[in-house]
Amino acid sequence: LYEADIIFYNGLHLEGNMIEMFEGMSASKPVVALGDAIDQDQLLKDEEGVIDPHIWFNIDLWQAGLNQAVEELKKYAPEYADEFEANKQAYFEEMNKLKQWATETLEKIPASQRVLVTAHDAFGYFGEMFNIEVIGLQGLSTEDEVGVSDIQATVDLLVAKKVPAVFVESSVNPDAIKAVIEGAKKAGVEVKLGGELFSDAMGEAGSPEGTYLGMYRHNVETIYSALSGEEE
């Protein structure tokens, strides 16, 4: 980071204790929080008023953040401003196609099965964009504790709504989700593991899931396949 010419980060407290370091670095180089470009009224908050920082799961909000990044790049290297703008427009077109495909795909899931149960509460913006109820066992932070009452409440919801699948995340311990599956089984309901989603991380570098578009597509395909009972 000290060797970087310019730094971009998500912001909205996602990076936790690194924020102070970023603020110190801003005295000597451009340091940009993409979340600062988002209208406060569009940000989701939990019951305690804590802002949900997972803005990249709302494609429209993420475009606002990326637009801010491009404007900063233009200031930093004005000789490449036209190229930055052209690349942004081309990428936004790909993002818009992804949004349309994801909307059409997820709309096929029956209304009664449009419930996304994951390890922690990272998919609020995703659920808002695609009209899916989202249940996270942990709170917004992966450091939040999962209690027995949280697991039982989730089991009760799965039983009541006959949700066919729950999901683990690539960056979160899967034990709580496995406990939910076991709890549902004891209640006489078979809930399968729908697959692994990318929440606070992407896939391996060089793989399709190692890109934003590929990660997003993987999540949509995984969710659709598990909740609709069909193969995408």
HELIX and SHEET records of a PDB file:
HELIX    1   1 GLY A   16  MET A   18  5                                   3    
HELIX    2   2 ILE A   19  MET A   25  1                                   7    
HELIX    3   3 LEU A   34  ALA A   37  5                                   4    
HELIX    4   4 GLN A   40  GLN A   42  5                                   3    
HELIX    5   5 ILE A   55  PHE A   57  5                                   3    
HELIX    6   6 ILE A   59  TYR A   76  1                                  18    
HELIX    7   7 PRO A   78  TYR A   80  5                                   3    
HELIX    8   8 ALA A   81  LEU A  106  1                                  26    
HELIX    9   9 ALA A  111  GLN A  113  5                                   3    
HELIX   10  10 GLY A  124  PHE A  130  1                                   7    
HELIX   11  11 VAL A  148  LYS A  161  1                                  14    
HELIX   12  12 ASP A  175  LYS A  186  1                                  12    
HELIX   13  13 PRO A  208  GLY A  210  5                                   3    
HELIX   14  14 TYR A  212  SER A  228  1                                  17    
SHEET    1   A 2 ILE A   7  TYR A   9  0                                        
SHEET    2   A 2 VAL A  31  ALA A  33  1                                        
SHEET    1   B 2 VAL A 115  HIS A 120  0                                        
SHEET    2   B 2 GLU A 133  GLN A 138  1                                        
SHEET    1   C 2 ALA A 165  GLU A 169  0                                        
SHEET    2   C 2 LYS A 192  LEU A 197  1                                        
END                                                                             
